[in-house]
């Protein structure tokens, strides 16, 4: 059987390590995109009363994911169908492959800003934790944007990707740092607001595990992109991994917003709130979602801890934050409200 090969004299990577790798990444990415569609459908079905800001955010994430999938589909079709038998033309950098850099970068950026807001809204005392994460996120998106611009201004051939792979590596290195900072910050806060209530501490332990697990998966794949972009800059293996990474970020965000109901059903018994009070409470008052019965360290009325953390109460119709210091005189039975992280 005759095989299509690129002459070694050209000094470029094989099709297997370039377009072949992208094709494999695309196959896995399409499967994850199907999961994204399902999670988006589930979100719109389960939470029709969420605030417009959160609905708009989820819609933007879904649009970015759709465009991201469409771009890589065009890339695969162009290089594997249209130009597969033209060895010289196949080396040209098609416009679609150039666009993928920016679209992938901003898909990851959307997910990370979502998690950064979660840390910000935990309480005023811990908002300083967002600063290093925000710096890392902005540094990463800056590197990615520069790479995307260079892809249009100085990339003529696929082999030219090796000239900007260090920018891609730097961007994903910042993503790994951002994920670690955000996950570590949330675990730190959740550990500090533990109470003497066994039920509330059980919820906090579950949230800690959830935070670590969701952050770990995206961090591992971002780390792989970081490594492969450094050690193998001449091929597109890191690009293939980045396809999967972008899908994982989007799915992690959707999993977070959809986990509200499962957390509520699993941990919140009927004795936390009455059926009437549940019906009266708007589940989503802000981008930090509040299950009417529980927010991180929050309460159905007010939840007091010794750390003087500010919380959003579950039944605050105006969506304002309460300072735990000012609530010390108001003692209530802890009914914790869970914030997805």
N, C-alpha and C positions, 0 to 999 in steps of 0.2 A: 504494500500500500504506500502510495506517495504521500509524504507529509509536507505541510507548509512550514518552512523554516526560514529564519532570517540569517543571511550569511554572516559568519563570525567576523569577517573582515570589517563589517560595519561597526563593530565594537559596541553593540547595544544589547540589552537583555532579551531573552527569548520571549515568544508570545505567551508561553505558559506562565512566566513570572510577571507579566504585565497585564494584557487583556484577559488571559486565562484566570489570573487571580481576581481581577475585577469581576469577572463573570460569576465566580464562586461567591464572592461577597455580595453580589447583586441577588443571587438566588436566596441566600439567607436573609438579606435585607427585605426582599419582597414578602417572605414569610412573616417577618416581624412587622412589616407594614400592614399585613392582614390583621395581626393582633392589635395594632394601633387603631384600625378602623373599628374593630369590635369594641375596644375599650372606649372609643369616642362615642359610639352608639349607646353603649351602656351608661356612659356619663349623662348624655342628653336625656336618656330615658329615666334614670334614677333620680336625677337632681334638676328637675325643670324649674325649680324656684330659686336656684342659685343667682347670685348677683350678676349683673350684666358684665362687669369687669372680668370675672372668672370665666364666664361663657365665651367672651371675646378672646381671652387668652387661650383657652382650649381650642377655639376655632383657628387661631393663628398658628398654633402648634400643628394642628392637623393639616393646614394648608402648606406649611413648610415641609412637612413630611411627604405630602403628595407631590409637591414640586421636586423634592429631593429624589423620590422614587422615579418620577418621570424623567429627570435628567440622566440618571444612571441607566435607565432603559434605553434612552437615545444613544448614550455612549456605547452600550453593548451592541445595539443594532448597527450603529455606524461602523464599528471596528470588526464585528464578527459576521456581518451580512454584507453591507454595502462595499467595504474596502478590503475584505478578507483576502482577495486574490491579487491585490495590488500592493506589493511589498513596499514600494517607495511612498505611495500616498498614505498608507496605513500609519506611517511615522508622523504625519502631521497632527498637531494638537487641535482637535475639533473644538468648536465653541462650547459644546455641551460639557466636555471634560474640564474646561476652564471654569465654567460656572459652578461646578460642584464644590470647589474650594470654599467659596463664600456661603453657599447655601448650607453646606455641612456645618461650617463654623457658627452660623447664626442659629441653627437648630440647637446646637449644644449650648450656645449662649442663652437662649430662651429658657432651657431647662435649669441652668445654673442660677439664673436670676430668680427663678421660682423658689428654689431652695434657700437662696440668700434672704428672700423676704420672710421665709418661715422663721429663720433665726432672728431677724429684725423684730418681728412681732411677738416673740416670746415674752419680752419684757424690757423696759427701759434700762434696767441695770445690766443687761447682757448685750445691748446693741453694739457695743464696741467690738464684739466678736465678729461682726459683719465686715469691719474695715479691712482686715487682712484678706478675707475671702473676696471682697469686692475689688481690691487691688489686683489680686491674682486673676480674677475673671476678666477685668478690663485689659490687663497685660496680654492675656491669652487671645482675646478677640482682636487686639491690635496686631499681634503677630499674624493671625489668620487673615485679617483684612489686607495687610501688606502682601501676604502670599497670593491672595486673590487678585489684587491689582497687578502684581507682577506677572501673574498667569496670562493676563490680557495684553500686557505691554511688552513683555520680553520673552514669552514662550511661543516658539514657532513649531517645535517638534515635541513629541511625547518624551523624548530623552531629556528635554530641558527641565523636566520636573525635578531632576536631581539638584538643580541649582536653587530650588526653593524648598527642598525637603527639610532643610534645617529650620525654616520658619514654621512649617507644619509640626515638626517635632517640638519646637519651643511652645507652640500653641497648646498642644496636647499635654506637654509637661505642666503647663499652668492649669490645665483642666484637672489633672491628677491632684495637684496641690489644692485647688479650690474644693474638690470633692472631699479631700481629707480634712480640710479646715472646717467645712460646713458640717460634715458628719461628726467630727470631733466636738464642735461647738454644741451641737444639739444633744449629744450624749452627755457632755459636761453639764449642761443646764438641766437635763432630765434627772441626772444623778443628784444634783443639788436640791431639787424641789421634792425629793422623796418625803413621804409623810409617815405617820404611824398607822395609817389605814392600810390593812392588808389588801383590800380590793383596789384601792388607788395605786398602790405600789405594784400590783400585778399588771395594771394597765401601763404604768410607766416602764416596767421591764419589757413588756411586749413592744412598746414604741422604740425602746433602745435597740432591741434586736432588729426591728423593722428598718430603723435608720441605718444601722451598720450594713445590713444585707443589701439594701437598695443602693447605697453608696459604693459598696465593694464591687459590685458587678460592673458598673460604669467605669470605675477607677481602673479595674484590671484591663479592660479593653482600651481605655485611653493610654494606659501604660504601654500596651503592646504597640499601639500606633507610634508612640514616642520612641520606643526602642527600634522598631523596624525602619522608621524614617531616618534613623541615625546610621544603623549598621548596613542597610540595603537601600541607599537613596536612589539607585539607578533603576529599580523596578517599582511596581505598583502594589506590592503586598500590603504596605501600610495604608494605601488608599482603599483596598478591599476591606481591611479591618475597620477603617473609619466609617464605611457604609453601615456596618453592623453597630458600631458605637453610637452613631447618630440615632438609629432606631431604638437602641436601648435607653438613651436619654429621654426620648419622647414617651416611650412606654412606661418608664419609671415615674414620670410626672402624672400620666393618666392613671397609673396604678395607685398613686398617692391620693388623688382626688376621689377615686372610686372606692378606696378602702374605708371611707367614712362609715358606710352602712355595715360593712362586715365587722369593724371595730365596735360599733354600737350594738350590734346583735350579739356579739360574742361576750362583751364585758359589761354591758349595761343592763341590769335587770329592771323589772318594772317598778321596783321600790325606789329607784333613783328619782323618777319623776312620774307624775300622773299622766294618764292618757290625754287629759285636757291640756296640761301644760306643754306636752309634746306637740300637740296640734297648733298651739299658739306661737311656738318659737320658730323663727326663720332659721333654717339650718345653716344657710350661708350668708353671713353678714359682711365678710371681708375675704381677701385672698388667703388669709389664714383661716381655714375652715373650722367651724365650731360645731361639733355634734352637740345639740342642745343640752345634753346632760354633762358633757365634759370638754374642757380645753386643757392644754398642758398647764397644770397648776391652776386652772381656773375652776369655777364652781357654778352650779346652777344659779345660786344667788351671789355668793362670794366665797372664795376659798382662801384661807389665810395660811401662810407658811412663815417660817422664821427667817427666810432669806429676803424679805421685803421685795418680792418680785411683783411687777405689774402684770395684770392679766385682763383679758377681755372676757367678761362674764357671758354665760350662755343666754341669759334672757335680757341683755341690754339692747333695747330696741333702737338706740341711737348709734350702736356700734362703737362706743367709746371705751377707753381703757380705765381700769380702776387700779389705784395704787394700794398695794397690800398694807402699807403703813397706815393709811387712813382708814383701813377696814378692820384694824385690830380690835376695835371695840365691838365689832359686830361678829359674834361667834355663831357659826352655823355648822351643821353636820356636813363634813366634807362630801360633796358630790362632784367629783372631778369631771371636767370636760376635756375631751381628747383633741389635740391638734395634730393633724397628719404631718409627718416629717419625712 
